[in-house]
Amino acid sequence: MTALSTISSVYGPVDSWRVGKSLGIDLIMNTSTCSFNCTYCQLGFIQDITKERKLFISTEKIINDFNLSKWKEADIITFSGSGEPTLAINLGEVITKIKHITDKPIAILTNGTLLINQEVRNNVLNADLISVKLDAPDDKTLKEINRPADGVTLHSIILGIKELKSDIKDLNKSTKLQIQIMFMPQNKNQIESLAKLLNEIKPDEVALNTPTRPYPAGWDIITRGAHGEDTKKIKFPIKPLKTLSLEEAKNIENKLRELTNLQIISVYKN
Ligand code: SF4
């Protein structure tokens, strides 16, 4: 088996329906590590469910890997990878260093659980796009879909997102705040309560998603960027997940638009 230290922390570019050609940065690479354990996670069952921030990979290795990568072919640089990127304490430092190399836009995909922490918000504020996951309108659904680390509540997540929105405004940043909702059997009938939260947060954009990547029976570094044909390379059995029908997705999109008046994009094309 290849040692993780010999694998690049930078992967892709991979095609993303939301942002085009996306170069992935994996700040974790230490098994799958996240403050959530989503039932649909492309990494499979999360091996280290934690809220504790730490250094996983040195900034030096990440910048070195970045320089050796195909970053020039990417439309956007996305922090995602083998878990929750805000768990890495060098997230802010890596963003600053990459901004010295290129002016390509930077996106962070986060579950929002650590945004309550001012230091984490300071780390993400230099990104051009922050996409925050919000699948559940209450703690019961949060536990069912996202299975968070102990102590994470919907209230703390919403508070963190609102604080981030205020920071963006107060500091006059051009950072776009996107809320991403993964629709599952557990939340597809909770549109009104999700719309209520969206109206409180008032993000710049809402991205509607449904699990298009399979759920692997184990973690393998390749799962961080695997989709389409790549999923055949995952060494564990994979399970396709229940997705919404086009009709259901369109109904949800229309209803959310009617209830929120927000800018909405969807993985489902017409
Ligand atoms: S937040 Fe993302 S990385 Fe974490 S378990 Fe959910 S889908 Fe996986």
Boltz pocket constraint, residues with backbone or C-beta under 6 A from the ligand:
constraints:
  - pocket:
      binder: B
      contacts: [[A, 33], [A, 34], [A, 35], [A, 36], [A, 37], [A, 38], [A, 40], [A, 41], [A, 42], [A, 43], [A, 44], [A, 46], [A, 81], [A, 82], [A, 83], [A, 84], [A, 110], [A, 111], [A, 133], [A, 146]]
      max_distance: 6.0
